[in-house]
């Protein structure tokens, strides 16, 4: 990595555009106002539908897999934080355009814009884990289901900490090079973890399409959700690769010297991601996957094969109060 010439040190290698910073601050505020209430309200409505399925089938010979309202909506909470981080980042960047040599807003925009995608990825990891569980297909993942979400989220947090620490150091001349190196390391951790996750997701999509799954075979929503997750993964991966190249090039590199790279390869992909989630919420959300999963599980033609079941709970009676107490005893193990 190129070292910084302290005699020529500036926080920005160009004159930052105030209009662009304000535009994206406003646009992320708008998407936040849309996304948060839509996901919360749709989640509440979805849980009422799930409750109706459970109440209509009060006695089954196996336990039903589902998530309560907090667990399901909770998967989107990191996404909300990510949007909030983008808002804070572009507000700080707008302030920096007025005071380009003031380190405080510069540090704020650097850290917020660097860590925002790590919140997005946490939502993607959690949605994928919940989807696999609702499909009774955890055994099809490369990573053991028990540790799958935890493994990727821990890597995400580690990447976040590195990028946040490095972003804070970059505002000082004496520590700018070290900060850049730390950010680069954090980005490579994110790329590595994310690459492994995408392999896991593609493997899951391929294998589940090859077996007779009593839930997946009766619905296509899980496929659409998986494709949405993969599209968003590509957006984040593209952004992370460009960012990594930026810090590898160094202080006088092409990317860090031209502001349009930030908006084209960071702001735009990170703005599109929540839009994609909310645009397809009715046909490819985790809420819809759960609705269909519970409906199929409580139907009369849903009979899990004995050889595919471990720890079956017999004579379970469900009431409306059970909606807050999901049961996870039933596990299907498919031989691929």
Order of alpha helices (4+ residues) and beta strands (2+ residues): alpha-beta-alpha-alpha-alpha-alpha-alpha-alpha-alpha-alpha-alpha-beta-beta-beta
